């Protein structure tokens, strides 16, 4: 039985990943900040672990609990937008919100990978997938603004590019996804994709990943996105 670890799995894309992998017979380890309130996640029957990715101490403790666990697939889904009000507008950018968003979206993914590296090395051909956003692409930025979210995802992309280069030598494929504009709490009700459509497509790409895909930034359907 293959094992997948999914962060931020109590709603949206994370919950859909957990649902689909559980239905396909995978052992699913799903994390969220408040497991006692994650009723939809608990109903799936997967293993639910407490993890607040904004806390480096929590990440370290979580890594300790995972010692000896073999992980075939790590999906870093947990993230934050950093406020949808004036916080992201030129002249009003909130540095405290910015720092928090960078910690959750950019620092935590790397520290989690470090904590889980022995688990990924316990299996052959393991994969580490990071949910990013096209909004982190320099090339695709044609509208400006959204300074906090864009910079946090651009930083994540830089992290994943380096991980792709380094981890492939250890037999681990690391890459980043733009999941599309999805109808979630973060994406809003006008998104072009349902969580089922986005996750189903990404899973198809994940299944076919090879070492040649290490460090790549792909759309949910497998099409490459310019950095």
Buried (B, 14 or more C-beta within 10 A) or exposed (E): EBBBBBBBBBBBBBBBBBBBBBEEEBBBBBBBBEBEEBEEBBEBEBEBBBBBBBBBEBBEBBBEEBEEBBBBBBBBBBBBBBBEEEBBBEEEBBEEBBEBBBBBBBBBBBBBBEBBBBBBBBBEEBBBBBBBBBBBBEEBBEEEEBBBBBBBBBBBBBBBBEBBEEBBEEEBBBBBBBBBBBBBEBBEEEBEBBBEBBBBBBBEBBEEBEEEBBBBBBBBEBEEBEB
